Amino acid sequence: MYLDWLGSPGPGRVLHELEAKFLLDFWKLTYNQTIIQVGYLGPENRFLRSEFRQNYVVVDDQRPPSGVSGIPAIQADPRDLPFASDSADIVLLPHYLEFQANPHAVLQEAERILKPEGELYIFGFNPWRLRGLGIRPNLDGSPAIPNAVSSHRLGDWLSLLKLKVELLAGFFPASADTVTRPSDLIGQSRAMFSTAYLLHAIKRTYTLIPVGPLWLRAASLLPRRAAHTALVRRSR
């Protein structure tokens, strides 16, 4: 039902157009970057220009159509992605965590396959703004979007993975409006209570600098004769 809503006239199509336009304008891609999208939406070709699609792959736990809008698509478990660690420049999760029973495992896999300084983009729904979107429940009566997570809570999860997190945008399909990179308090409040949002996270790596024994560093500050005497006394 969610995918039907996304492609139908109304808030769903407006939201997708807002998100696609924002990514097209924001992404500064190069030809050698590897981009992995986890979660099939349908019109994936709206997210990037045709010249960058050769290194773009869509992964979903359901069997996607062969060749999603001209983009390679494979079926795989999002908790066990078939990619080497530190192999992706960009990972995109477009409204995918909302439908996962274990979103933490999906995020851990996304972090694993990202290269150092790689970028993670996550589109999500604000759980307090789902009413009024006109999304019908599933045929079994279950919610169409069962596990929506707020941008603040999702940011906390990403911080636990040592990722640097930024609220990049908030989307309002009712007014076809986008709040971009809110910096002041009013802008951040609007983005946090938007219908949908985009979080941007960067995988940071830190180099450990080995530190020598404390007595060696202390001895190096003493005159040569005094340092020798201090070490002799310590050895006794």
C-alpha positions in Angstrom: 0.0 0.0 0.0 2.9 2.4 0.8 4.4 2.1 -2.7 1.0 2.6 -4.3 0.6 5.8 -2.2 4.0 7.0 -3.2 3.2 6.7 -6.9 -0.3 8.0 -6.8 -1.3 11.7 -7.2 -1.4 13.6 -4.0 1.0 13.8 -1.0 2.9 10.7 -1.9 4.0 11.8 -5.3 4.7 15.3 -4.0 6.9 14.0 -1.2 8.9 11.8 -3.6 9.4 14.7 -6.0 10.6 16.9 -3.1 13.1 14.3 -1.9 14.3 13.4 -5.4 14.9 17.1 -6.3 16.8 17.7 -3.1 19.2 14.8 -3.6 19.8 15.8 -7.2 20.7 19.3 -6.2 22.7 18.3 -3.1 24.7 15.3 -4.3 28.1 16.2 -5.8 29.0 12.9 -7.3 32.1 11.7 -9.2 32.3 8.9 -11.7 34.2 6.4 -9.6 31.9 6.4 -6.6 30.0 3.3 -5.5 26.4 4.0 -4.5 24.2 1.4 -2.8 20.5 1.9 -2.2 18.9 -0.4 0.4 15.2 -0.6 -0.3 13.3 -0.6 -3.5 11.0 2.3 -4.3 10.4 2.1 -8.0 11.4 5.4 -9.7 15.0 5.1 -8.5 16.3 6.9 -11.6 15.0 10.2 -10.2 17.6 10.2 -7.5 20.6 10.7 -9.7 21.6 11.6 -13.3 22.1 8.9 -15.9 25.9 9.3 -16.1 26.3 8.1 -12.5 24.0 5.0 -12.7 26.7 2.6 -13.8 28.0 2.4 -10.2 24.5 2.4 -8.6 23.0 -0.7 -7.1 19.6 -1.3 -5.5 19.3 -4.0 -2.8 16.0 -5.3 -1.3 15.0 -8.3 0.7 12.0 -8.7 -1.7 12.7 -9.7 -5.2 12.8 -6.4 -7.2 12.1 -6.3 -10.9 15.1 -7.1 -13.1 16.7 -3.8 -13.9 15.0 -1.1 -11.7 14.5 1.8 -14.0 17.7 0.8 -15.8 19.6 0.4 -12.5 21.0 -3.0 -11.4 18.9 -4.6 -8.6 19.6 -7.6 -6.4 17.8 -9.5 -3.7 19.6 -9.8 -0.4 19.1 -9.6 3.3 19.7 -6.0 4.5 21.2 -7.4 7.7 23.8 -9.3 5.7 24.6 -7.2 2.6 26.7 -9.0 -0.1 29.4 -6.3 -0.1 32.8 -6.1 1.4 33.5 -3.9 4.4 34.7 -0.4 3.6 33.6 -0.7 -0.1 30.8 1.9 -0.6 31.1 5.6 -0.9 27.4 6.3 -0.4 24.6 4.3 1.1 21.0 5.4 0.7 18.1 4.2 2.9 14.9 5.7 1.4 12.1 5.1 3.9 13.3 1.6 4.5 13.9 1.4 8.3 10.2 2.1 8.9 9.4 -1.4 7.6 12.2 -3.4 9.4 11.7 -5.4 12.6 15.4 -4.9 13.4 16.5 -1.4 12.1 19.6 -1.5 14.3 21.0 -4.5 12.3 20.3 -2.7 9.0 22.2 0.4 10.3 25.1 -1.7 11.5 25.4 -3.3 8.0 25.3 0.1 6.3 28.1 1.4 8.6 30.1 -1.8 7.9 30.1 -1.4 4.1 30.8 2.3 4.1 34.3 3.5 3.4 36.0 5.8 5.9 34.5 9.2 5.3 31.7 7.5 3.4 28.2 9.0 3.6 24.9 7.6 4.7 21.6 9.2 3.7 18.4 8.1 5.4 14.9 9.3 4.5 12.4 8.8 7.3 8.8 9.6 8.4 8.1 11.6 11.4 5.9 9.3 13.6 3.8 12.2 14.8 2.9 13.4 11.3 1.5 10.2 9.7 -2.1 11.2 10.1 -3.6 13.0 7.2 -1.3 11.5 4.6 -4.0 9.3 3.2 -2.0 6.1 3.4 -4.4 3.2 3.7 -3.6 0.3 6.1 -2.5 -3.0 4.6 -5.0 -5.6 3.7 -4.6 -7.4 7.0 -5.3 -4.2 8.9 -1.7 -3.5 10.0 -0.3 0.0 9.6 1.1 0.8 6.3 4.1 2.4 8.0 4.6 0.3 11.1 7.9 1.5 12.6 8.4 5.2 12.0 11.3 6.7 14.0 11.8 10.4 14.7 14.9 12.1 13.4 16.1 12.8 16.9 16.0 9.2 18.0 17.5 8.0 14.7 20.3 10.5 15.2 21.0 8.9 18.6 21.3 5.5 17.1 23.7 6.7 14.4 25.8 8.4 17.1 26.2 5.1 18.9 27.8 3.8 15.6 30.4 6.7 15.8 28.8 8.4 12.9 28.7 12.2 12.6 25.0 13.1 12.1 23.3 16.1 10.5 19.6 16.8 10.0 19.8 17.8 6.4 16.2 18.6 5.4 12.6 18.4 6.4 9.8 17.9 3.8 6.2 19.1 3.9 4.2 17.5 1.0 1.0 19.4 2.0 2.6 22.7 1.1 5.3 21.3 -1.3 7.9 22.9 1.0 11.4 21.9 2.0 13.4 23.1 5.0 17.1 22.8 4.0 19.9 22.5 6.5 18.2 24.3 9.4 20.7 26.2 11.5 18.6 28.4 13.8 16.2 27.2 16.4 13.1 27.9 14.4 14.4 26.1 11.3 15.4 23.1 13.4 12.0 22.9 15.1 10.3 23.0 11.7 12.5 20.3 10.3 12.0 18.1 13.4 8.2 18.3 13.0 8.1 17.9 9.3 6.2 15.1 7.6 9.4 13.5 6.4 13.1 14.2 6.9 16.6 13.4 5.6 19.5 12.6 7.9 23.1 12.7 6.7 25.8 10.8 8.5 29.6 10.5 7.8 31.7 7.5 8.9 34.6 9.0 10.8 37.8 7.1 11.5 40.3 8.0 14.2 44.0 7.1 14.2 45.3 6.0 17.6 48.7 7.5 18.4 50.8 5.1 20.5 52.2 6.6 23.7 55.4 5.3 25.2 55.9 4.4 28.9 55.5 7.3 31.2 59.0 6.9 32.8 60.7 7.1 29.4 59.0 10.5 28.7 59.8 11.8 32.2 63.4 10.7 32.0 63.8 12.5 28.7 63.1 15.8 30.4 66.0 15.4 32.9 69.6 16.2 32.3 71.5 13.1 31.0 73.4 12.4 34.3 70.2 12.9 36.4 68.1 10.7 34.1 70.7 7.9 34.4 70.7 8.2 38.2 66.9 8.1 38.4 66.7 4.9 36.3 69.4 3.2 38.4 67.6 4.0 41.6 64.3 2.7 40.1 65.9 -0.5 39.1 67.0 -1.1 42.7 
